[in-house]
Amino acid sequence: MKKYSISEAAKLIGVNKATVYRWIQRKVVPSPLTEVIAGVHITYWTDAELIKLREYKKQSYRGKGIDRRTGKKAKQK
């Protein structure tokens, strides 16, 4: 079973990790699993949860929003 950190999951689905944290905070995606290994908290997702992230992105993510400096639509990379 492969485990993905929040940063890895964000890269794999093509969004910023801040976006993933926002989705977790709003409880629209499953929270990552947590383990304590040698006194360190490790958070990760498995392949099943990663599929749920991709599905949520496909349903509701529309890309970059408004550029805070200019007030216009942000440029795509």
mmCIF file of the N, C-alpha and C atoms, coordinates in Angstrom:
data_MODEL
# 
_entry.id   MODEL 
# 
loop_
_atom_site.group_PDB 
_atom_site.id 
_atom_site.type_symbol 
_atom_site.label_atom_id 
_atom_site.label_alt_id 
_atom_site.label_comp_id 
_atom_site.label_asym_id 
_atom_site.label_entity_id 
_atom_site.label_seq_id 
_atom_site.pdbx_PDB_ins_code 
_atom_site.Cartn_x 
_atom_site.Cartn_y 
_atom_site.Cartn_z 
_atom_site.occupancy 
_atom_site.B_iso_or_equiv 
_atom_site.pdbx_formal_charge 
_atom_site.auth_seq_id 
_atom_site.auth_comp_id 
_atom_site.auth_asym_id 
_atom_site.auth_atom_id 
_atom_site.pdbx_PDB_model_num 
ATOM 1   N N  . MET A 1 1  ? 0.853   -1.173 0.000   1.00 0.00 ? 1  MET A N  1 
ATOM 2   C CA . MET A 1 1  ? 0.000   0.000  0.000   1.00 0.00 ? 1  MET A CA 1 
ATOM 3   C C  . MET A 1 1  ? 0.899   1.236  0.000   1.00 0.00 ? 1  MET A C  1 
ATOM 4   N N  . LYS A 1 2  ? 0.766   2.048  -1.007  1.00 0.00 ? 2  LYS A N  1 
ATOM 5   C CA . LYS A 1 2  ? 1.535   3.285  -1.132  1.00 0.00 ? 2  LYS A CA 1 
ATOM 6   C C  . LYS A 1 2  ? 0.895   4.369  -0.273  1.00 0.00 ? 2  LYS A C  1 
ATOM 7   N N  . LYS A 1 3  ? 1.727   5.175  0.366   1.00 0.00 ? 3  LYS A N  1 
ATOM 8   C CA . LYS A 1 3  ? 1.253   6.274  1.200   1.00 0.00 ? 3  LYS A CA 1 
ATOM 9   C C  . LYS A 1 3  ? 1.720   7.585  0.590   1.00 0.00 ? 3  LYS A C  1 
ATOM 10  N N  . TYR A 1 4  ? 0.822   8.575  0.567   1.00 0.00 ? 4  TYR A N  1 
ATOM 11  C CA . TYR A 1 4  ? 1.116   9.872  -0.038  1.00 0.00 ? 4  TYR A CA 1 
ATOM 12  C C  . TYR A 1 4  ? 0.959   10.976 1.003   1.00 0.00 ? 4  TYR A C  1 
ATOM 13  N N  . SER A 1 5  ? 1.943   11.849 1.109   1.00 0.00 ? 5  SER A N  1 
ATOM 14  C CA . SER A 1 5  ? 1.827   13.011 1.985   1.00 0.00 ? 5  SER A CA 1 
ATOM 15  C C  . SER A 1 5  ? 0.920   14.036 1.310   1.00 0.00 ? 5  SER A C  1 
ATOM 16  N N  . ILE A 1 6  ? 0.605   15.090 2.038   1.00 0.00 ? 6  ILE A N  1 
ATOM 17  C CA . ILE A 1 6  ? -0.238  16.138 1.466   1.00 0.00 ? 6  ILE A CA 1 
ATOM 18  C C  . ILE A 1 6  ? 0.462   16.792 0.285   1.00 0.00 ? 6  ILE A C  1 
ATOM 19  N N  . SER A 1 7  ? 1.757   17.040 0.400   1.00 0.00 ? 7  SER A N  1 
ATOM 20  C CA . SER A 1 7  ? 2.510   17.647 -0.701  1.00 0.00 ? 7  SER A CA 1 
ATOM 21  C C  . SER A 1 7  ? 2.546   16.735 -1.923  1.00 0.00 ? 7  SER A C  1 
ATOM 22  N N  . GLU A 1 8  ? 2.789   15.452 -1.699  1.00 0.00 ? 8  GLU A N  1 
ATOM 23  C CA . GLU A 1 8  ? 2.826   14.502 -2.816  1.00 0.00 ? 8  GLU A CA 1 
ATOM 24  C C  . GLU A 1 8  ? 1.469   14.398 -3.492  1.00 0.00 ? 8  GLU A C  1 
ATOM 25  N N  . ALA A 1 9  ? 0.415   14.327 -2.693  1.00 0.00 ? 9  ALA A N  1 
ATOM 26  C CA . ALA A 1 9  ? -0.935  14.231 -3.248  1.00 0.00 ? 9  ALA A CA 1 
ATOM 27  C C  . ALA A 1 9  ? -1.275  15.468 -4.067  1.00 0.00 ? 9  ALA A C  1 
ATOM 28  N N  . ALA A 1 10 ? -0.895  16.642 -3.564  1.00 0.00 ? 10 ALA A N  1 
ATOM 29  C CA . ALA A 1 10 ? -1.169  17.885 -4.287  1.00 0.00 ? 10 ALA A CA 1 
ATOM 30  C C  . ALA A 1 10 ? -0.461  17.886 -5.640  1.00 0.00 ? 10 ALA A C  1 
ATOM 31  N N  . LYS A 1 11 ? 0.795   17.453 -5.681  1.00 0.00 ? 11 LYS A N  1 
ATOM 32  C CA . LYS A 1 11 ? 1.530   17.394 -6.944  1.00 0.00 ? 11 LYS A CA 1 
ATOM 33  C C  . LYS A 1 11 ? 0.896   16.398 -7.904  1.00 0.00 ? 11 LYS A C  1 
ATOM 34  N N  . LEU A 1 12 ? 0.477   15.244 -7.385  1.00 0.00 ? 12 LEU A N  1 
ATOM 35  C CA . LEU A 1 12 ? -0.095  14.216 -8.248  1.00 0.00 ? 12 LEU A CA 1 
ATOM 36  C C  . LEU A 1 12 ? -1.419  14.646 -8.878  1.00 0.00 ? 12 LEU A C  1 
ATOM 37  N N  . ILE A 1 13 ? -2.235  15.376 -8.134  1.00 0.00 ? 13 ILE A N  1 
ATOM 38  C CA . ILE A 1 13 ? -3.521  15.780 -8.712  1.00 0.00 ? 13 ILE A CA 1 
ATOM 39  C C  . ILE A 1 13 ? -3.461  17.131 -9.392  1.00 0.00 ? 13 ILE A C  1 
ATOM 40  N N  . GLY A 1 14 ? -2.342  17.846 -9.225  1.00 0.00 ? 14 GLY A N  1 
ATOM 41  C CA . GLY A 1 14 ? -2.146  19.081 -9.973  1.00 0.00 ? 14 GLY A CA 1 
ATOM 42  C C  . GLY A 1 14 ? -2.710  20.331 -9.342  1.00 0.00 ? 14 GLY A C  1 
ATOM 43  N N  . VAL A 1 15 ? -2.686  20.402 -8.014  1.00 0.00 ? 15 VAL A N  1 
ATOM 44  C CA . VAL A 1 15 ? -3.120  21.608 -7.319  1.00 0.00 ? 15 VAL A CA 1 
ATOM 45  C C  . VAL A 1 15 ? -2.051  22.006 -6.307  1.00 0.00 ? 15 VAL A C  1 
ATOM 46  N N  . ASN A 1 16 ? -2.172  23.197 -5.744  1.00 0.00 ? 16 ASN A N  1 
ATOM 47  C CA . ASN A 1 16 ? -1.273  23.667 -4.719  1.00 0.00 ? 16 ASN A CA 1 
ATOM 48  C C  . ASN A 1 16 ? -1.618  22.982 -3.402  1.00 0.00 ? 16 ASN A C  1 
ATOM 49  N N  . LYS A 1 17 ? -0.618  22.763 -2.533  1.00 0.00 ? 17 LYS A N  1 
ATOM 50  C CA . LYS A 1 17 ? -0.915  22.096 -1.266  1.00 0.00 ? 17 LYS A CA 1 
ATOM 51  C C  . LYS A 1 17 ? -1.799  22.963 -0.371  1.00 0.00 ? 17 LYS A C  1 
ATOM 52  N N  . ALA A 1 18 ? -1.770  24.283 -0.539  1.00 0.00 ? 18 ALA A N  1 
ATOM 53  C CA . ALA A 1 18 ? -2.674  25.151 0.216   1.00 0.00 ? 18 ALA A CA 1 
ATOM 54  C C  . ALA A 1 18 ? -4.133  24.853 -0.148  1.00 0.00 ? 18 ALA A C  1 
ATOM 55  N N  . THR A 1 19 ? -4.362  24.512 -1.405  1.00 0.00 ? 19 THR A N  1 
ATOM 56  C CA . THR A 1 19 ? -5.709  24.142 -1.848  1.00 0.00 ? 19 THR A CA 1 
ATOM 57  C C  . THR A 1 19 ? -6.154  22.867 -1.150  1.00 0.00 ? 19 THR A C  1 
ATOM 58  N N  . VAL A 1 20 ? -5.255  21.888 -1.049  1.00 0.00 ? 20 VAL A N  1 
ATOM 59  C CA . VAL A 1 20 ? -5.589  20.628 -0.380  1.00 0.00 ? 20 VAL A CA 1 
ATOM 60  C C  . VAL A 1 20 ? -5.878  20.878 1.098   1.00 0.00 ? 20 VAL A C  1 
ATOM 61  N N  . TYR A 1 21 ? -5.073  21.711 1.749   1.00 0.00 ? 21 TYR A N  1 
ATOM 62  C CA . TYR A 1 21 ? -5.333  22.041 3.151   1.00 0.00 ? 21 TYR A CA 1 
ATOM 63  C C  . TYR A 1 21 ? -6.695  22.719 3.310   1.00 0.00 ? 21 TYR A C  1 
ATOM 64  N N  . ARG A 1 22 ? -7.049  23.588 2.375   1.00 0.00 ? 22 ARG A N  1 
ATOM 65  C CA . ARG A 1 22 ? -8.351  24.271 2.424   1.00 0.00 ? 22 ARG A CA 1 
ATOM 66  C C  . ARG A 1 22 ? -9.484  23.254 2.279   1.00 0.00 ? 22 ARG A C  1 
ATOM 67  N N  . TRP A 1 23 ? -9.333  22.287 1.377   1.00 0.00 ? 23 TRP A N  1 
ATOM 68  C CA . TRP A 1 23 ? -10.343 21.245 1.204   1.00 0.00 ? 23 TRP A CA 1 
ATOM 69  C C  . TRP A 1 23 ? -10.499 20.421 2.475   1.00 0.00 ? 23 TRP A C  1 
ATOM 70  N N  . ILE A 1 24 ? -9.382  20.125 3.140   1.00 0.00 ? 24 ILE A N  1 
ATOM 71  C CA . ILE A 1 24 ? -9.440  19.363 4.392   1.00 0.00 ? 24 ILE A CA 1 
ATOM 72  C C  . ILE A 1 24 ? -10.165 20.175 5.455   1.00 0.00 ? 24 ILE A C  1 
ATOM 73  N N  . GLN A 1 25 ? -9.833  21.458 5.568   1.00 0.00 ? 25 GLN A N  1 
ATOM 74  C CA . GLN A 1 25 ? -10.444 22.331 6.567   1.00 0.00 ? 25 GLN A CA 1 
ATOM 75  C C  . GLN A 1 25 ? -11.947 22.445 6.349   1.00 0.00 ? 25 GLN A C  1 
ATOM 76  N N  . ARG A 1 26 ? -12.370 22.509 5.091   1.00 0.00 ? 26 ARG A N  1 
ATOM 77  C CA . ARG A 1 26 ? -13.804 22.608 4.777   1.00 0.00 ? 26 ARG A CA 1 
ATOM 78  C C  . ARG A 1 26 ? -14.507 21.251 4.835   1.00 0.00 ? 26 ARG A C  1 
ATOM 79  N N  . LYS A 1 27 ? -13.730 20.175 5.032   1.00 0.00 ? 27 LYS A N  1 
ATOM 80  C CA . LYS A 1 27 ? -14.239 18.805 5.145   1.00 0.00 ? 27 LYS A CA 1 
ATOM 81  C C  . LYS A 1 27 ? -14.951 18.343 3.883   1.00 0.00 ? 27 LYS A C  1 
ATOM 82  N N  . VAL A 1 28 ? -14.413 18.719 2.734   1.00 0.00 ? 28 VAL A N  1 
ATOM 83  C CA . VAL A 1 28 ? -14.979 18.259 1.468   1.00 0.00 ? 28 VAL A CA 1 
ATOM 84  C C  . VAL A 1 28 ? -14.200 17.068 0.913   1.00 0.00 ? 28 VAL A C  1 
ATOM 85  N N  . VAL A 1 29 ? -13.035 16.795 1.472   1.00 0.00 ? 29 VAL A N  1 
ATOM 86  C CA . VAL A 1 29 ? -12.250 15.605 1.137   1.00 0.00 ? 29 VAL A CA 1 
ATOM 87  C C  . VAL A 1 29 ? -11.933 14.884 2.435   1.00 0.00 ? 29 VAL A C  1 
ATOM 88  N N  . PRO A 1 30 ? -11.640 13.588 2.376   1.00 0.00 ? 30 PRO A N  1 
ATOM 89  C CA . PRO A 1 30 ? -11.332 12.863 3.608   1.00 0.00 ? 30 PRO A CA 1 
ATOM 90  C C  . PRO A 1 30 ? -10.042 13.373 4.242   1.00 0.00 ? 30 PRO A C  1 
ATOM 91  N N  . SER A 1 31 ? -10.029 13.419 5.564   1.00 0.00 ? 31 SER A N  1 
ATOM 92  C CA . SER A 1 31 ? -8.813  13.816 6.273   1.00 0.00 ? 31 SER A CA 1 
ATOM 93  C C  . SER A 1 31 ? -7.756  12.732 6.109   1.00 0.00 ? 31 SER A C  1 
ATOM 94  N N  . PRO A 1 32 ? -6.494  13.124 6.059   1.00 0.00 ? 32 PRO A N  1 
ATOM 95  C CA . PRO A 1 32 ? -5.447  12.113 5.941   1.00 0.00 ? 32 PRO A CA 1 
ATOM 96  C C  . PRO A 1 32 ? -5.380  11.258 7.207   1.00 0.00 ? 32 PRO A C  1 
ATOM 97  N N  . LEU A 1 33 ? -4.946  10.024 7.041   1.00 0.00 ? 33 LEU A N  1 
ATOM 98  C CA . LEU A 1 33 ? -4.764  9.122  8.167   1.00 0.00 ? 33 LEU A CA 1 
ATOM 99  C C  . LEU A 1 33 ? -3.547  9.568  8.960   1.00 0.00 ? 33 LEU A C  1 
ATOM 100 N N  . THR A 1 34 ? -3.549  9.295  10.265  1.00 0.00 ? 34 THR A N  1 
ATOM 101 C CA . THR A 1 34 ? -2.446  9.714  11.117  1.00 0.00 ? 34 THR A CA 1 
ATOM 102 C C  . THR A 1 34 ? -1.894  8.506  11.866  1.00 0.00 ? 34 THR A C  1 
ATOM 103 N N  . GLU A 1 35 ? -0.581  8.395  11.889  1.00 0.00 ? 35 GLU A N  1 
ATOM 104 C CA . GLU A 1 35 ? 0.108   7.365  12.661  1.00 0.00 ? 35 GLU A CA 1 
ATOM 105 C C  . GLU A 1 35 ? 1.187   8.038  13.495  1.00 0.00 ? 35 GLU A C  1 
ATOM 106 N N  . VAL A 1 36 ? 1.510   7.433  14.613  1.00 0.00 ? 36 VAL A N  1 
ATOM 107 C CA . VAL A 1 36 ? 2.628   7.902  15.419  1.00 0.00 ? 36 VAL A CA 1 
ATOM 108 C C  . VAL A 1 36 ? 3.731   6.859  15.283  1.00 0.00 ? 36 VAL A C  1 
ATOM 109 N N  . ILE A 1 37 ? 4.839   7.271  14.703  1.00 0.00 ? 37 ILE A N  1 
ATOM 110 C CA . ILE A 1 37 ? 5.984   6.385  14.508  1.00 0.00 ? 37 ILE A CA 1 
ATOM 111 C C  . ILE A 1 37 ? 7.170   7.016  15.221  1.00 0.00 ? 37 ILE A C  1 
ATOM 112 N N  . ALA A 1 38 ? 7.672   6.319  16.228  1.00 0.00 ? 38 ALA A N  1 
ATOM 113 C CA . ALA A 1 38 ? 8.808   6.795  17.022  1.00 0.00 ? 38 ALA A CA 1 
ATOM 114 C C  . ALA A 1 38 ? 8.556   8.195  17.582  1.00 0.00 ? 38 ALA A C  1 
ATOM 115 N N  . GLY A 1 39 ? 7.324   8.452  18.007  1.00 0.00 ? 39 GLY A N  1 
ATOM 116 C CA . GLY A 1 39 ? 6.994   9.729  18.614  1.00 0.00 ? 39 GLY A CA 1 
ATOM 117 C C  . GLY A 1 39 ? 6.705   10.856 17.644  1.00 0.00 ? 39 GLY A C  1 
ATOM 118 N N  . VAL A 1 40 ? 6.676   10.556 16.345  1.00 0.00 ? 40 VAL A N  1 
ATOM 119 C CA . VAL A 1 40 ? 6.427   11.572 15.325  1.00 0.00 ? 40 VAL A CA 1 
ATOM 120 C C  . VAL A 1 40 ? 5.085   11.282 14.662  1.00 0.00 ? 40 VAL A C  1 
ATOM 121 N N  . HIS A 1 41 ? 4.234   12.303 14.548  1.00 0.00 ? 41 HIS A N  1 
ATOM 122 C CA . HIS A 1 41 ? 2.943   12.145 13.875  1.00 0.00 ? 41 HIS A CA 1 
ATOM 123 C C  . HIS A 1 41 ? 3.165   12.188 12.370  1.00 0.00 ? 41 HIS A C  1 
ATOM 124 N N  . ILE A 1 42 ? 2.723   11.151 11.689  1.00 0.00 ? 42 ILE A N  1 
ATOM 125 C CA . ILE A 1 42 ? 2.826   11.047 10.237  1.00 0.00 ? 42 ILE A CA 1 
ATOM 126 C C  . ILE A 1 42 ? 1.407   11.078 9.678   1.00 0.00 ? 42 ILE A C  1 
ATOM 127 N N  . THR A 1 43 ? 1.136   11.984 8.727   1.00 0.00 ? 43 THR A N  1 
ATOM 128 C CA . THR A 1 43 ? -0.167  12.028 8.069   1.00 0.00 ? 43 THR A CA 1 
ATOM 129 C C  . THR A 1 43 ? 0.013   11.632 6.615   1.00 0.00 ? 43 THR A C  1 
ATOM 130 N N  . TYR A 1 44 ? -0.925  10.843 6.110   1.00 0.00 ? 44 TYR A N  1 
ATOM 131 C CA . TYR A 1 44 ? -0.813  10.357 4.745   1.00 0.00 ? 44 TYR A CA 1 
ATOM 132 C C  . TYR A 1 44 ? -2.172  9.922  4.219   1.00 0.00 ? 44 TYR A C  1 
ATOM 133 N N  . TRP A 1 45 ? -2.244  9.786  2.915   1.00 0.00 ? 45 TRP A N  1 
ATOM 134 C CA . TRP A 1 45 ? -3.393  9.196  2.240   1.00 0.00 ? 45 TRP A CA 1 
ATOM 135 C C  . TRP A 1 45 ? -2.953  7.928  1.540   1.00 0.00 ? 45 TRP A C  1 
ATOM 136 N N  . THR A 1 46 ? -3.884  7.016  1.364   1.00 0.00 ? 46 THR A N  1 
ATOM 137 C CA . THR A 1 46 ? -3.629  5.818  0.574   1.00 0.00 ? 46 THR A CA 1 
ATOM 138 C C  . THR A 1 46 ? -4.173  6.045  -0.836  1.00 0.00 ? 46 THR A C  1 
ATOM 139 N N  . ASP A 1 47 ? -4.024  5.034  -1.678  1.00 0.00 ? 47 ASP A N  1 
ATOM 140 C CA . ASP A 1 47 ? -4.518  5.142  -3.057  1.00 0.00 ? 47 ASP A CA 1 
ATOM 141 C C  . ASP A 1 47 ? -6.026  5.408  -3.107  1.00 0.00 ? 47 ASP A C  1 
ATOM 142 N N  . ALA A 1 48 ? -6.785  4.789  -2.190  1.00 0.00 ? 48 ALA A N  1 
ATOM 143 C CA . ALA A 1 48 ? -8.244  4.965  -2.189  1.00 0.00 ? 48 ALA A CA 1 
ATOM 144 C C  . ALA A 1 48 ? -8.625  6.410  -1.909  1.00 0.00 ? 48 ALA A C  1 
ATOM 145 N N  . GLU A 1 49 ? -7.955  7.033  -0.933  1.00 0.00 ? 49 GLU A N  1 
ATOM 146 C CA . GLU A 1 49 ? -8.256  8.428  -0.631  1.00 0.00 ? 49 GLU A CA 1 
ATOM 147 C C  . GLU A 1 49 ? -7.783  9.360  -1.746  1.00 0.00 ? 49 GLU A C  1 
ATOM 148 N N  . LEU A 1 50 ? -6.683  9.008  -2.391  1.00 0.00 ? 50 LEU A N  1 
ATOM 149 C CA . LEU A 1 50 ? -6.181  9.818  -3.501  1.00 0.00 ? 50 LEU A CA 1 
ATOM 150 C C  . LEU A 1 50 ? -7.188  9.835  -4.655  1.00 0.00 ? 50 LEU A C  1 
ATOM 151 N N  . ILE A 1 51 ? -7.847  8.724  -4.879  1.00 0.00 ? 51 ILE A N  1 
ATOM 152 C CA . ILE A 1 51 ? -8.898  8.656  -5.904  1.00 0.00 ? 51 ILE A CA 1 
ATOM 153 C C  . ILE A 1 51 ? -10.031 9.617  -5.551  1.00 0.00 ? 51 ILE A C  1 
ATOM 154 N N  . LYS A 1 52 ? -10.394 9.690  -4.259  1.00 0.00 ? 52 LYS A N  1 
ATOM 155 C CA . LYS A 1 52 ? -11.447 10.606 -3.826  1.00 0.00 ? 52 LYS A CA 1 
ATOM 156 C C  . LYS A 1 52 ? -11.035 12.060 -4.040  1.00 0.00 ? 52 LYS A C  1 
ATOM 157 N N  . LEU A 1 53 ? -9.750  12.373 -3.815  1.00 0.00 ? 53 LEU A N  1 
ATOM 158 C CA . LEU A 1 53 ? -9.254  13.724 -4.075  1.00 0.00 ? 53 LEU A CA 1 
ATOM 159 C C  . LEU A 1 53 ? -9.380  14.073 -5.547  1.00 0.00 ? 53 LEU A C  1 
ATOM 160 N N  . ARG A 1 54 ? -8.992  13.144 -6.414  1.00 0.00 ? 54 ARG A N  1 
ATOM 161 C CA . ARG A 1 54 ? -9.093  13.392 -7.855  1.00 0.00 ? 54 ARG A CA 1 
ATOM 162 C C  . ARG A 1 54 ? -10.528 13.600 -8.286  1.00 0.00 ? 54 ARG A C  1 
ATOM 163 N N  . GLU A 1 55 ? -11.448 12.814 -7.727  1.00 0.00 ? 55 GLU A N  1 
ATOM 164 C CA . GLU A 1 55 ? -12.863 12.959 -8.071  1.00 0.00 ? 55 GLU A CA 1 
ATOM 165 C C  . GLU A 1 55 ? -13.389 14.323 -7.626  1.00 0.00 ? 55 GLU A C  1 
ATOM 166 N N  . TYR A 1 56 ? -13.003 14.754 -6.429  1.00 0.00 ? 56 TYR A N  1 
ATOM 167 C CA . TYR A 1 56 ? -13.463 16.062 -5.955  1.00 0.00 ? 56 TYR A CA 1 
ATOM 168 C C  . TYR A 1 56 ? -12.912 17.164 -6.848  1.00 0.00 ? 56 TYR A C  1 
ATOM 169 N N  . LYS A 1 57 ? -11.647 17.055 -7.227  1.00 0.00 ? 57 LYS A N  1 
ATOM 170 C CA . LYS A 1 57 ? -11.062 18.070 -8.097  1.00 0.00 ? 57 LYS A CA 1 
ATOM 171 C C  . LYS A 1 57 ? -11.810 18.132 -9.424  1.00 0.00 ? 57 LYS A C  1 
ATOM 172 N N  . LYS A 1 58 ? -12.101 16.970 -9.994  1.00 0.00 ? 58 LYS A N  1 
ATOM 173 C CA . LYS A 1 58 ? -12.790 16.925 -11.276 1.00 0.00 ? 58 LYS A CA 1 
ATOM 174 C C  . LYS A 1 58 ? -14.182 17.554 -11.184 1.00 0.00 ? 58 LYS A C  1 
ATOM 175 N N  . GLN A 1 59 ? -14.873 17.353 -10.064 1.00 0.00 ? 59 GLN A N  1 
ATOM 176 C CA . GLN A 1 59 ? -16.225 17.863 -9.905  1.00 0.00 ? 59 GLN A CA 1 
ATOM 177 C C  . GLN A 1 59 ? -16.283 19.360 -9.610  1.00 0.00 ? 59 GLN A C  1 
ATOM 178 N N  . SER A 1 60 ? -15.336 19.862 -8.823  1.00 0.00 ? 60 SER A N  1 
ATOM 179 C CA . SER A 1 60 ? -15.540 21.212 -8.328  1.00 0.00 ? 60 SER A CA 1 
ATOM 180 C C  . SER A 1 60 ? -14.385 22.182 -8.528  1.00 0.00 ? 60 SER A C  1 
ATOM 181 N N  . TYR A 1 61 ? -13.225 21.745 -8.929  1.00 0.00 ? 61 TYR A N  1 
ATOM 182 C CA . TYR A 1 61 ? -12.083 22.647 -9.039  1.00 0.00 ? 61 TYR A CA 1 
ATOM 183 C C  . TYR A 1 61 ? -12.080 23.290 -10.416 1.00 0.00 ? 61 TYR A C  1 
ATOM 184 N N  . ARG A 1 62 ? -12.019 24.623 -10.452 1.00 0.00 ? 62 ARG A N  1 
ATOM 185 C CA . ARG A 1 62 ? -12.073 25.337 -11.727 1.00 0.00 ? 62 ARG A CA 1 
ATOM 186 C C  . ARG A 1 62 ? -10.761 26.016 -12.063 1.00 0.00 ? 62 ARG A C  1 
ATOM 187 N N  . GLY A 1 63 ? -9.717  25.748 -11.325 1.00 0.00 ? 63 GLY A N  1 
ATOM 188 C CA . GLY A 1 63 ? -8.423  26.352 -11.613 1.00 0.00 ? 63 GLY A CA 1 
ATOM 189 C C  . GLY A 1 63 ? -8.158  27.546 -10.733 1.00 0.00 ? 63 GLY A C  1 
ATOM 190 N N  . LYS A 1 64 ? -7.238  28.346 -11.160 1.00 0.00 ? 64 LYS A N  1 
ATOM 191 C CA . LYS A 1 64 ? -6.843  29.499 -10.360 1.00 0.00 ? 64 LYS A CA 1 
ATOM 192 C C  . LYS A 1 64 ? -7.946  30.542 -10.363 1.00 0.00 ? 64 LYS A C  1 
ATOM 193 N N  . GLY A 1 65 ? -8.028  31.257 -9.259  1.00 0.00 ? 65 GLY A N  1 
ATOM 194 C CA . GLY A 1 65 ? -9.069  32.262 -9.102  1.00 0.00 ? 65 GLY A CA 1 
ATOM 195 C C  . GLY A 1 65 ? -8.595  33.647 -9.479  1.00 0.00 ? 65 GLY A C  1 
ATOM 196 N N  . ILE A 1 66 ? -8.861  34.595 -8.630  1.00 0.00 ? 66 ILE A N  1 
ATOM 197 C CA . ILE A 1 66 ? -8.555  36.001 -8.871  1.00 0.00 ? 66 ILE A CA 1 
ATOM 198 C C  . ILE A 1 66 ? -7.173  36.336 -8.311  1.00 0.00 ? 66 ILE A C  1 
ATOM 199 N N  . ASP A 1 67 ? -6.392  37.067 -9.084  1.00 0.00 ? 67 ASP A N  1 
ATOM 200 C CA . ASP A 1 67 ? -5.094  37.550 -8.618  1.00 0.00 ? 67 ASP A CA 1 
ATOM 201 C C  . ASP A 1 67 ? -5.350  38.669 -7.623  1.00 0.00 ? 67 ASP A C  1 
ATOM 202 N N  . ARG A 1 68 ? -4.816  38.533 -6.429  1.00 0.00 ? 68 ARG A N  1 
ATOM 203 C CA . ARG A 1 68 ? -5.086  39.513 -5.374  1.00 0.00 ? 68 ARG A CA 1 
ATOM 204 C C  . ARG A 1 68 ? -4.490  40.877 -5.677  1.00 0.00 ? 68 ARG A C  1 
ATOM 205 N N  . ARG A 1 69 ? -3.413  40.906 -6.446  1.00 0.00 ? 69 ARG A N  1 
ATOM 206 C CA . ARG A 1 69 ? -2.766  42.189 -6.733  1.00 0.00 ? 69 ARG A CA 1 
ATOM 207 C C  . ARG A 1 69 ? -3.508  42.989 -7.786  1.00 0.00 ? 69 ARG A C  1 
ATOM 208 N N  . THR A 1 70 ? -3.970  42.310 -8.836  1.00 0.00 ? 70 THR A N  1 
ATOM 209 C CA . THR A 1 70 ? -4.584  43.021 -9.955  1.00 0.00 ? 70 THR A CA 1 
ATOM 210 C C  . THR A 1 70 ? -6.110  42.992 -9.936  1.00 0.00 ? 70 THR A C  1 
ATOM 211 N N  . GLY A 1 71 ? -6.694  42.012 -9.265  1.00 0.00 ? 71 GLY A N  1 
ATOM 212 C CA . GLY A 1 71 ? -8.144  41.881 -9.245  1.00 0.00 ? 71 GLY A CA 1 
ATOM 213 C C  . GLY A 1 71 ? -8.674  41.187 -10.495 1.00 0.00 ? 71 GLY A C  1 
ATOM 214 N N  . LYS A 1 72 ? -7.777  40.726 -11.364 1.00 0.00 ? 72 LYS A N  1 
ATOM 215 C CA . LYS A 1 72 ? -8.186  40.023 -12.580 1.00 0.00 ? 72 LYS A CA 1 
ATOM 216 C C  . LYS A 1 72 ? -7.927  38.539 -12.411 1.00 0.00 ? 72 LYS A C  1 
ATOM 217 N N  . LYS A 1 73 ? -8.427  37.756 -13.348 1.00 0.00 ? 73 LYS A N  1 
ATOM 218 C CA . LYS A 1 73 ? -8.235  36.307 -13.307 1.00 0.00 ? 73 LYS A CA 1 
ATOM 219 C C  . LYS A 1 73 ? -6.741  35.993 -13.320 1.00 0.00 ? 73 LYS A C  1 
ATOM 220 N N  . ALA A 1 74 ? -6.318  35.070 -12.461 1.00 0.00 ? 74 ALA A N  1 
ATOM 221 C CA . ALA A 1 74 ? -4.922  34.701 -12.342 1.00 0.00 ? 74 ALA A CA 1 
ATOM 222 C C  . ALA A 1 74 ? -4.460  33.951 -13.601 1.00 0.00 ? 74 ALA A C  1 
ATOM 223 N N  . LYS A 1 75 ? -3.194  34.095 -13.926 1.00 0.00 ? 75 LYS A N  1 
ATOM 224 C CA . LYS A 1 75 ? -2.634  33.440 -15.097 1.00 0.00 ? 75 LYS A CA 1 
ATOM 225 C C  . LYS A 1 75 ? -2.422  31.955 -14.828 1.00 0.00 ? 75 LYS A C  1 
ATOM 226 N N  . GLN A 1 76 ? -2.699  31.134 -15.823 1.00 0.00 ? 76 GLN A N  1 
ATOM 227 C CA . GLN A 1 76 ? -2.462  29.697 -15.731 1.00 0.00 ? 76 GLN A CA 1 
ATOM 228 C C  . GLN A 1 76 ? -1.003  29.426 -16.074 1.00 0.00 ? 76 GLN A C  1 
ATOM 229 N N  . LYS A 1 77 ? -0.414  28.422 -15.420 1.00 0.00 ? 77 LYS A N  1 
ATOM 230 C CA . LYS A 1 77 ? 0.975   28.050 -15.722 1.00 0.00 ? 77 LYS A CA 1 
ATOM 231 C C  . LYS A 1 77 ? 1.043   27.104 -16.874 1.00 0.00 ? 77 LYS A C  1 
# 
